[in-house]
Amino acid sequence: MLSTQHDPIAAIATAPGRGAVGIVRVSGRGLAPFVRALLGRELRAREATYLPIPDDNGQPIDQGLAIWFPGPHSYTGEDVLELQGHGGPVVLQLLLARCLAVAQTRSAADEPLLPGLRPARPGEFTERAFLNDKLDLAQAEAVADLIDASTEAAARSASRSLAGVFSERVHGLRDALIHLRMLVEATLDFPEEDVDFLQKADATGQLQRLQTALAAVMAQARQGALLRDGLKVVIAGQPNAGKSSLLNALAGAELAIVTPIPGTTRDVVQQTIQIEGVPLHVIDTAGLRDSPEVDEVERIGIERAWGQIAQADAVVFLHDLTRCDGVSYQADDAAIAAALPPGVAVVQVWNKLDQCAEHATLADVAGPEGILLSAKRGDGIDLLRQRLLSLAGWQQGSEGLFMARERHLQALARVDVHLNSASDLLAAQAEHLDLLAEELRLAQGALGEITGEFSADDLLGEIFSRFCIGK
């Protein structure tokens, strides 16, 4: 990947399809001669110029804006040209093709004006911004998170990460860790000195404060990761328990077909909803049963339902209050419960409250953790929403969050492990100072992975390959 990082690149930077405006972006070093040849004139830096963009015969492909960003004061840190024209796909492809063709035009020295200009890979413009120190890795990832945000809260959190809020917290931890490492290294380098550097500088207190600060960052990062990834919730249960009705009630729309015929839902129906800004990916599945009445299509639907359950973060196990006193129904529910994957969070929900007399025995049926509701009437839906948020680990009043990813959580967890080991070693001081220094070094390395100070090329390739082309 890094061997081609100096090639000039070009791409359509707006989403596929038709729109009022479309953008073609070119980035590279020494673009000025290319810009003159493409547009037939000089451009003033960072000033929008309205002009025709001609083809090779001098006829205008489109009328639009051209903006010239000389490096390093650009998004990528290189020279950048943006052409803003009408957003038709044919027009944009013609503009991109014209850029690629002009790049091969021979100069007075019989050299291509912009040798090596090629279509950009997904995320390559942002990759250039990272490699040229315009963004750190956490900020670069926030670009994609902002584009992909499915809720307002997620968008705001991604914007904070892009502005550097998460990076600042990581840098604060890093600075405190470097100071602590300095004390330990000084003690190792000058063992003959009478001064106990660690005790005098309160190294134990510094490490404890560092661990406290890390715990706060980890808590916020978990909340930010929840805003980004959401929670996968599968509604499961026997046929006609009201699973599709519950999906419709949670979504506030008629998404799934509801009939009294068992086996109506034969495939997976998914809808992403948001509760307090947290995206919940709610999945309605085929009714789970083992019956000779099950045909081939329904059997496939049941297999898919179990596949979704195996990947769920939480399962809403829906029971039918109107049938819960039946011996056969209870046995079938027990069989489903026994087959649920261990470790998955299960919310026991009892539906069709609207069809039952509301008396004290219903609470006994549901138990202290069960939820009584009516998907048809809406009773208990808000309680279910709050229970799902609680399962996700969401905390009320989580303002000022930054976006985080699973790799960030894993890196912070490794930092925590190394600091815990360092705390144990610090208690022994002189006997294990070399090991203490190593644990602190490893902790700093794990922090550096978040912002990209220490990153393998394959990690960068994995991250930026998930971006859209043109970004």
N, C-alpha and C positions, 0 to 999 in steps of 0.2 A: 504494500500500500504506500509506504513512505517513499519508494523509489520514484513515484510519479507525482510527488507533491508540488514540484515546481512547474509542471505543465500548465499552460493557460487552459482554462475551462470555460464552457458556456452551457447554458441550459435555460429552458422555459421555467420561470420561477413562480408561476401561478398554477392553480389547480387545473387538471384536465377538464375540458368542457367549454361551453360558451359563457362569456361574461362581458361586461362593459369595458373592462380594461385587462390587458395581459402584459406580462413583463418578461423580457428576455435579459438575462444577466451574463456578463462576461467578466472574468477575473484572471489576472496574471500580472507579470512584471513587464514594464515598458510598453504599455498599450497605446501611448500617444500616437505613433505613426499609424497604427491600426485604426484608431478612432477617426483620424483625418481621412484615411482612404475610404472608410465605410460611410461617413457622413458628408465628406467634401468640405469640412470646415473644422476650425478649432472650437473647443467647448471650454467655457469658464468653469472652474472647479466648484462642485456642489451647487450648481445653479441649473434649474430646469430650463431646457431650451426646446421650444416647439418648432418642429421642422419636418420635411419629408424624409423618409428613409428609402433611398433609391435601390433599384435592382442593378444588375450588371449592365443594363442598357440605359441607365439614368432615369428610368421611369419609377415613380414612387410605388413602393410596396404598400406603404401606409403613411399616414400623417400622425405624429405622436410626439412624445417628450423624450429627450435624451438627457441623462444626468451622468456627469463624469466625477468620479471620486478618486483622485490621485492617492496612492498609498503613501504613508501608512495610515492615513486618516480615512479608512473605509471599513466596511464590515469584515472583510477578510484580512485586512492589513496589506493587501496588494492593490494595484490599480484596478478599479472596478468601473464598468460601464453598464448602465441600466437603460434599456429601451422600453418605453411604456407606450404600447399601441392598443388597438382594439382587440378585444379578447376572443376573437374567433380562432379555433385551432389551426385552420389553414394559414391564416395570417401569421400566427406565431411560429409555425413551422417554417414558413418562408423567411421570416426574419432570422431565425436560428440558422437556417441553411445559408443565408447571405453572410452571416458572421463567419461561418466556417469557411466559405469560399473566399472571402476577402483576406482571411488569414493566410491563405496560400498565394496571394498576389505577390509577384516578385518586386522587390525594392530596386533602387538604383544599383545596389551592390549585388543584384541577382540572387538575393536571399528572400525567403518568404517573410512577409511583414510580421507574422506572428506564428513562428514555427511551433508545431506540436499542439495547436489549439484542438481540443477534443470535447465531446459531450461530457458533462460532469456526472460523477457517480452520485447515488443518493447520499445526501448529507455532506457533500464534499466542500461546499462553500463554508459551512459551519466548522468542518474539520480544519480548513485553512485558518479560520479565525482562532481556533484553539492552538494550532501549531505556531501561529504568529503572535501568540500572547495577547490576543484581543479579548479572549474569554478563557476561563479555566474550564475544566472538564464538567464540573457540576453545573456551571452556567450554560455550557453548550448543550447538555442534556435537557436543561430547562427550556431551551428553544423548542425542541420536539414536544416536550410535555405541555407547553403553552399551546402549540398547534393542536395537540390531541386532547386537550382538556374537555371533559364531558359535562362539567358543572361550573358555575360561576366561582365557587370556592376553590376548585382545582385550578382554574385560570388565574385567580389572584395569587394563589400560592406559587404557581409556576413563574408568575411575573416577579415575585419577590426573590425566588431563586435566581432568575435571570439577572436581577439587579445586584446580586451578590450577597444576599442575606445569609443563605446557607454557608457559602464560602467564608464569610466573615466569622461565623461561629466555629467553623473548622479551623480557620487560621488562629483564632483565639486559643483553641485547645492546643494547636501546634506550638504556639509561642510559649505557652506555659510548660509544655512538655520539653521544649528545647532548653528552657531555663533550668528545669530539673535535671536534664541530662548533663548540662554544663557543670552543675554541682557534683554529680557523681563522677564525671570524668576528671574533674579537678582533684577529687579525693584519690582516684586511681593513679593519677600522674604524680602526685606529691605525697606519697604515703609516709614520708619521714617527718612531715610537718607536724607541729604540736596542735595546730588548729584543726578541730573537727568541723570540716566544711558543712557536712550534712546536718549535724545537730545545731550549729550556730545559725544556719540559714532556714531552719525549720523545714527540712525536706519532707518529713512525715506529714506535716500540715499542708505543705504544697501539694503533695500527692493526693491527700484526701480532698482538697478543694478541686483538684483536677478531676477526680472521679465524680464528685458531685456535679461539676459542670458537664461532664460527659453524659451523666444520667439524664440531665435536662435536655441536652441535644438529642439523645436517643429517643426520648419520649416525644419530642416534637417531630423527629424524623419518622417515627412510626405513624403519627397522625398524618404527616404529609404523604407518606406512602399509601395510606388508606385513601386519601383524596385522589391520588393518581390511579391506583389499581382497583379500588372499590372492593366489594364483597360479592362472591358468587353464591347465590341463594337458590336452592332447588326445592320446589314444592313437590312433595311426594305423598303417596297414600293410595288407598284402594280406589277403584272406579267409583264415580259419582259422589266422592267426598266433598267436591266443590273446589277442586284445585284451579280449574280455569276461571271460576267466579272469583276466587281469591286473587289470581293474577290481575284480572280486570279491575278489582277493587283497589289493589295496590297501585296500579298504573293510572287509574282514573280514566280508563278508556276501554272500549269493547275490543280487545285484541284477540281473544280466544273464543271459539265457538262453544256455547254452553247449551247442552241438551240433557234430558233425563236418560238418554240411551247410554249404557255402559260402553266404554271404549271409544267415545267420541274423539278424544285427543289421542292421536296415533303418532305424533311426531313431537319434537322439541319446539316449544314456543318461548322465545326469549324477549325480554324487554328491560332496558336499563332505566331505572328510576333514580331520583335523588331524594335523600332525606337529610335535611340540614346540610346540604352541599356534598354529602357522601354518596358516590354512585353505587347503587346496588343492582347487580345483574341478576334479575329474577327470572327463573326458568320454570315453566310449566311442563310437566311430563305426562306420559301415558299412565293410566291407572295400573297399579301393580297387582297382578292376580295370576293365579295358576289354575286355569279352568279349561275344560274341553271346548268351551265356547270361543276361546281365543283363536282367531284366524292368523294367517301368516303375516299380514300387515301389522296387526296389533302386536304380535309377538316381537317383531322387529322394533316397534315403538317401545315395548317394555325393556328390551335389551338396551336401547339407547337411553332410556330413563335411568337404568342402573349405571350406565357409563357416566352420565352426568352427575349422579349421586357420588360416584367414586372421586370426582374432581371438585366437589363442592367445598366451600368454606363453611357453609351452614345448610342444614336441611330443615325445612318446615314440614314436619310430619303431621299431615292433616287427617283428622278423625271425623266421623259422621256421628253427631249426637243422636240422630234419630235411629241409628242402628247399633249404637255402642253396647246395648244390653244383650245383643245376640251372641250366642256361644260361638257360632261359626265366624262371625265378624271379628270377635275378639281374638280367635285363634289365628285368623289371617293377619291381623294387625301385629300380633306377637311374632309371627313368622317374618314379617317385613322388618320389625325392629331388630330381630336377631341377625338379619342379613345386612343391616347398615354397617358401613365401614367403621372400625374402631377409631376413636379420636376425633371424628367429625362432630361439630356442635349440632345438637338436635333441639329444635323448639317444638314442643308438643302443643298442637293447636286443635281445638274442638270447634267444628263449624256447625252451622244451621241452628244457631241459638234462636233465630226468629221462629223456628218450627217447634220449639220446646217451651213448656211452661217454665218460667224463670223461678226456680225454687232452690233451696239450699243444697239439695242433693247434686245439683249440677257442678257445684264447686268441688264436691267430693270426687266426682268422676274425673275432672280435669287435674285435681291435685294442686299443691301449692305453686308449682312451677308452670302448670298448664295455662293456656290462654283460651278463654271462651269468646267466640266471635260469631258474627253473622256476615259472611261475605256479601250477601244480598242486601242487607240493611245498613251495613257499615259499622255495626257495634264491634268494638275491640280492635279495629284496624290500627288506630293510633297506638294502642298498647303494643301490638305486634311490631310496628315500625320502631318504637323505642327499644324493644327487646333486641331487634336485629342490630341496631346501632350499638347497644351494650355489648353484644357478642363480638362485634367488629373491633371493640376497644376504643370507640370514639368518645372523646371527652367534651362536655359542653364548654362553650366559651373559648374555643381554640382559635383565637384571633392571632394574626401575625405569623401564621404558619408558612413554612417554606416547603417546596416540593422535594420529595426524596424517592429514591428507587430501592429495589431489593438489594442491589449491590452495595448501596450506601449503608443500609442496615447491617449487612454482613460485615462490611469494613468496620463500622462502629462497634459491632459485637466483638470482633477480634481485638480492637483497641481495649475494650473492657477486660477481656481475658488477660491481655498482657499487663494491664495496670494492676489487676488483682494479683497476678504473679509477682509483680514488682513490689506491691505492698507487703506480701509475705517475705520477700527477700530483704526488704528494707529493715524489717524487724531484726534480722540477723546481722545487718550492716557489714562489718569488716570481713566476715567469712564468705560473703557471696556478692561482693560489689561488682565483680565482672559480669556475673549473671544478671544482676540488677540493671547494669548498663545495657546489656543485650535486650532485655525485655522492653526497656524504654525505647531503644532503637527500633525494635519491631513495631511498637505502638505507633511511633512516628511514621514508619513506612506505611502502615495500614491507613492512617489519616491522609497521607499523601496520595493514596490511590483514589480518594474521593475527588480531589481537585485536579488530579492528573499530574502531580509532581513526580510520581513514580507510577508509570503505566506501561504495560506491555503493548506491543503493536497489535497483537491479536485482539486485545481488549478494545482498542480504539476502532479496529475494523468492525467488531461486533456492534459497538455503540452506534457508529455513524451509518452503518448499513441499514439501520432501521428508520432513518430519516427519509423524508420525501425528496425526490429529485428537484433540484433548484434551490434547496435550502442547505 
